[in-house]
Amino acid sequence: MKHSAEAIRRELDNGNAALIAYLPLGYPTVDKSIEAAKVLVENGVDIFELGFPYSDPGMDGPVIERAVVRALENGTHLEDLFRAVGEIYGAGAPALSMTYWNPVHWYGVERFAQEFSASGGAGLITPDLPPEEAGPWMAASDENDLERVFLAAPSSSDERLALISQATNSWVYAASTMGVTGQRSVVDSAARDLVRRCREAGAPLVCVGLGVSTGEQAREIAEYADGVIVGSAFVKLLGNEDWDRALADAGALARELKEGTRNTK
């Protein structure tokens, strides 16, 4: 299946939440990031989210930020993104890209949508594109059968959540931060509340990223969200200079996380 919403609903029908993995394209190299993505899919990841590196990111934490710098130094291009989503889709998982809007705008919105869809890409997560300014992308994504995923934050008003929920044609990314151990219960409560508010606002599906790194944490989020998004934990493992060990550890973590999302519905 090409679309991530289909994969999420398949997992929900089976009593599970979906496991969504994030990696920045081009880290540690383009080919290795694609290889790592395939390993994660083989080990239980349901949906893949490729971050396209950008020189002025607004929401990346330090682990991902360092990886993005490396990807930029490697000269990662949009053509690499088209190839990557096609290979990941061919490996059996819908492939989204999280990208800041400027690269898409620079390439040409309609041209990008056509080539991304033709490559097998599912759609985009656009952290810095508000729905009010997304008219060209909404038209191009509808024309080319691509998913639109917008972000919601605990600080978002009910009116804004309604706007976000109406603009998406797939799922809403409920963004938050795990924080240190002593703050986790507070953050988790905020994430639960945000998921509830998104659903009340009309979101078709809601997935949560909370700095998850263990199967137990994945299970806690899977109990109230439709999907669990994991990024930094995978990126950290891929920093190992022993690449075979890095892939083995990433695969093991994917299996643990997927087990955490099973039988939670």
N, C-alpha and C positions, 0 to 999 in steps of 0.2 A: 504494500500500500504506500502511496506517495505522501498522503497528508498525515500530519501528526495528530490531529483531532481523531482520525479513525483509529490510530494506534492507542490513543488514550481510552477511547470507548471500548475497544477490544479488551484492554486490560480490566476496565471497570466491569465489563460483562463477565469476566473470569474471577471477579472478586478481588482484584489487585489494583493498586495505583500504578501509574506508569513511571518508569525510571528514565529521566532525561539527563544526558551527559553533555557537559560543555568543555570544549578545548579551543584555544586560540589557533587558528590556521597559521602554519608556518613555524610552530614551536615543537621541537627544537629545529626542525626543518619542515618544509611543506610535505615532502614524501613521508617523513616520520610521523607527522601529525595525522596524515591520512591512514597510515599503518596502525597507529594507536587507536584511531576511531574504529577501524574494522575489528580490532581485538576487543574493544569494549562492547561492540554490537554482538560479537560472538559469545560474549560472557554475560549477556542479559540486558544490556541497555536497549530500551524500546525506541527511543527518539534521540537524534543527535543534533546538537546545537554548536555550530562552528562560529567562533568569534572572528570577524574580519578585523585585522589590526588597524588601529587608527592612532595618529600621532597626538591627539588631544582627548583621551578618554575621560568621561565624566563620572563613571560609576565603578570602575575596576578597583579591586583591592590590591595590596602590594604584591601578592603572589602572581596574580594574573597580569598586573601591570609590568612586572619584570619579564614575563614571558612574551608579552606583546612587543616590548622593546626589542627583544631578540628576533621576533618575527618580522618586525620592520627592518631590522638590520639585514635580514635575509632577503629583503626585496620582494615580499609577498604581494601578489597582484590579484585583481579581480578574476583574471583568467584562471588563476590557481583555485579560486573559490568555486568557479563553475566546474572545474575538473573534480574537485574534492566532493562536492555534493553528489555528483553523478556516481562516483565510486562508492560512497557511503550508501546511497540509495540502492546501488547494485548489490551491496552486502546485506541488504535486508532491513534497513531502518529509514524512516523519513528523515530528511536532512534539512534543518532550518539554518539560517544564518542570523546571528545577532550582529548587527552592524550599525554604526552611527550613520546619520543620513547623508553626510557630505559626499562619501564615495559613490553612493547611488545617484545623487543629484549630478555629480560631476560626469558620471558615465552616461547619464540620460535615463530617466525613470522608465520609459517605455522599452528602450533598448535593453536595459538591465533586466526588467521583468521577463521579456521574451527569452533572453539567453539563459537566465536562471531557471525558468520553467522548463525550457528545452533540455537543460542539463540534468533534470530530475529533481531539482530543488523543491522543497515543500512550501517555503515562504520565509518571511523575515520577522525577527524581533527587533523593534526599532526604539531603543531607549531614549533617544533625544528628539523623536518626532511626535509632537502632540497631535491628537486626533483632529484638532481644529485646523492644522496645517497639512493634513495628510490627503487632501483631495486628489492630487495627481497619483499618489501611490494607491489609493483605494480604487481608482479607476483602472490603473494598470494591473493591479493584483486581481481584480475581478475579471478583466479581459484575459488574463493568462493563468487563471485557476491557481492562484497562490494564496497562502494563508497570511493573515495579518495578526500579529501578536503585539499588544500594547502592554505597558507596564503600569502597575498600580502600587501605591505606597500607603503605609498606615496613615500618613498625613493627608491623603486624598479625601476631598469632601465627598459626600454622597452624590452630589450633582456631577462631580467629575467622574466618579466610578460608573455612573449611568452612561456618561458620554463614552468612556473607554469601553464599556461592555457592549454598547451599541456599535462601536466602530470595528471591533474585532469580529472576524468571521471564523475564529478557531478557539483560542483560549486566552485567558488573561494571566500575565506573569505577575504574581504577587511577590514583590521584592521586599526583603528585610535582611537583617544581619543577625547571626547567631549570638555574637558578643562573647564575652568571657563566661566561664562556667557559672559564676555567681549571678549573672544577669540572664541566664538562659530562660528561666521560667517566665520572666517578664516579657522577653522577646517572643517566646512561643505563644504566649497569650495574645500578644498583639497580632501575630500572624494568623492565629485561629480567627480572631475577630475580623481581620481583613478579608479572609476567605469568605466568611459569613456575609460580610457587607457586599463583596463582589457578587455573590450569588443573588442576594436580595436586589442588587442593581441590574440583574439580568445577564450576568456573564454566563456563557454556555458551559465553560469549563474553567477551572482555576488551578494553576500549578504554582508551587512555592519553592523558592530558593532561600535556604537558611544556613548556609555554611555547613552542610551535612558532611560527615566523614565516616560514619559507622552505620551498620545495619540497624542498630537500635534507634539511632536518630532518624533514619529513614522511615522506620515503622511509626514513630510518633507523628511525623508529618503526614504520612500516608493515611492515617486514620481520619484526617479531616480534609486533605487536599486530593485533587484528582491526579496530580503528578508531583514527583520529587525531583528537583533540579540540583545536580551536583557538578561543581566545577573545580574549585581550588584544590580539593583533595586529590583529584586526578592530575592536575597540573603539577602539583608538588612531586608526585611519584615520577613523572616524566622528566624531571630534572636530574635523575640519576644518570651518571655518565655510562654506567653499564646498561646499555639499551635493552638487552634481553631480559635483565632483571627488572627494569622499569616496566616493560610490557607485561611480564608475569605478575608483578605486584598490582598493576592497574587492572588486569583481568580478574585477579583475586578480589580486589575491592569491588569491582562491578558485580561479581557473583554475590558477595556479602550484602551489598546494597539492594540488589534485586530481591534477594530472599527477604529483606526487611519490608519490602512493599507488597509481599504476597499475602493473600487472605486477610486483607485489612478492610474489606468492604462488606 
